[in-house]
């Protein structure tokens, strides 16, 4: 039972370490006088790590959803973990916006924070092609979430 909690904490610590690495790279970038291809390579490496961090944060969020069914975690601990993930995501969004990574910062607004593929599949399972197209249009207009 404790392994699920240990898994979450291990994943969180890896994400935290990655976040600190990104912050260090940003500091180096700001203090160095690199220009041209070297600066682009460094910015690209930072962007790549930010994307990896975003994926890890999504994974942490998914693990939070799975934890209550498998083990008893107090409400206070769940809230603490959600805050920890939220704080890391906020830091990642700040760095992404500093690098003009608009696609990363807007990912939640595009996909929604609680988008579940299974939910969408359940909604369209009995529809024909026209029904699916109509459903897609409604979702894109924001009438369905």
C-alpha positions in Angstrom: 0.0 0.0 0.0 2.8 2.4 0.8 4.4 1.8 -2.6 1.7 4.0 -4.3 2.5 6.9 -2.0 6.2 6.3 -2.4 5.8 6.2 -6.2 4.0 9.6 -6.1 6.7 11.1 -3.9 9.5 9.7 -6.1 7.8 11.1 -9.2 7.3 14.5 -7.5 10.9 14.6 -6.4 12.1 13.9 -9.9 9.8 16.7 -11.2 11.1 19.1 -8.6 14.7 18.2 -9.5 13.9 18.9 -13.2 12.3 22.2 -12.2 15.4 23.2 -10.3 17.5 22.2 -13.3 15.4 24.4 -15.5 15.8 27.3 -13.2 19.5 26.8 -13.1 19.6 26.7 -16.9 17.5 29.9 -17.1 19.9 31.6 -14.7 22.9 30.6 -16.8 21.1 31.8 -19.9 20.4 35.2 -18.4 23.9 35.6 -17.1 25.8 34.4 -20.2 26.5 36.4 -23.3 25.8 33.7 -25.8 24.3 34.6 -29.1 23.3 32.9 -32.3 23.2 29.1 -32.5 24.6 28.5 -29.0 21.8 30.6 -27.5 19.2 28.8 -29.6 20.6 25.4 -28.5 20.4 26.4 -24.9 16.8 27.8 -25.3 15.8 24.6 -27.1 17.2 22.5 -24.3 15.2 24.5 -21.7 12.1 24.2 -23.8 12.6 20.4 -24.1 12.9 20.1 -20.3 9.9 22.3 -19.7 7.9 20.0 -22.0 9.2 17.0 -20.1 8.2 18.7 -16.8 4.7 19.3 -18.1 4.4 15.6 -18.9 5.6 14.6 -15.5 3.2 17.0 -13.8 0.3 15.4 -15.9 1.5 12.0 -14.6 1.5 13.3 -11.0 -2.0 14.6 -11.5 -3.1 11.2 -12.8 -1.5 9.4 -9.9 -3.4 11.7 -7.5 -6.6 10.6 -9.0 -5.7 6.9 -8.7 -4.4 7.1 -5.1 -7.7 7.2 -3.2 -9.0 3.9 -4.6 -5.9 2.0 -3.7 -4.9 3.4 -0.4 -6.2 5.7 2.3 -4.7 9.1 2.0 -6.1 11.9 4.2 -7.9 14.8 2.6 -5.3 17.1 4.0 -2.5 15.1 2.3 -4.4 15.1 -1.0 -4.8 18.9 -0.8 -1.1 19.3 0.0 -0.1 17.2 -3.0 -2.5 19.0 -5.3 -0.9 22.3 -4.1 2.6 20.9 -4.7 1.7 20.0 -8.2 -0.1 23.3 -8.8 3.0 25.3 -7.6 5.3 23.3 -9.8 2.9 23.8 -12.8 2.8 27.5 -12.0 6.6 27.8 -12.1 6.8 25.8 -15.3 4.2 28.1 -16.9 6.1 31.2 -15.8 9.4 29.9 -17.4 7.5 28.8 -20.5 6.0 32.3 -20.9 9.4 33.8 -20.4 10.6 31.7 -23.4 7.4 32.6 -25.4 6.2 28.9 -25.2 2.6 29.9 -25.7 1.6 26.4 -26.6 2.7 25.1 -23.2 1.0 27.8 -21.2 -2.2 27.5 -23.2 -2.3 23.7 -23.1 -4.7 23.7 -20.2 -7.0 26.3 -21.8 -7.0 24.3 -25.1 -7.5 20.8 -23.6 -9.2 21.7 -20.4 -7.7 20.8 -17.0 -10.0 17.7 -16.5 -10.2 16.4 -20.0 -10.8 12.6 -19.9 -10.5 10.7 -23.1 -12.7 7.9 -21.7 -15.5 10.4 -21.0 -15.5 11.6 -24.6 -15.4 8.0 -25.9 -18.4 7.2 -23.7 -20.3 10.2 -25.1 -19.8 9.3 -28.8 -20.0 5.5 -28.6 -23.6 5.3 -29.8 -23.3 8.1 -32.4 -23.1 7.9 -36.1 -20.6 10.0 -38.1 -22.9 13.0 -38.3 -23.5 12.8 -34.6 -19.8 12.8 -33.9 -19.2 15.7 -36.2 -22.0 17.7 -34.4 -20.6 16.8 -31.0 -17.1 17.9 -32.1 -18.5 21.3 -33.3 -20.3 21.8 -30.0 -17.1 21.0 -28.0 -15.1 23.4 -30.2 -17.7 26.2 -29.7 -17.4 25.6 -25.9 -21.0 24.5 -25.5 -20.0 21.1 -24.2 -17.1 20.3 -21.9 
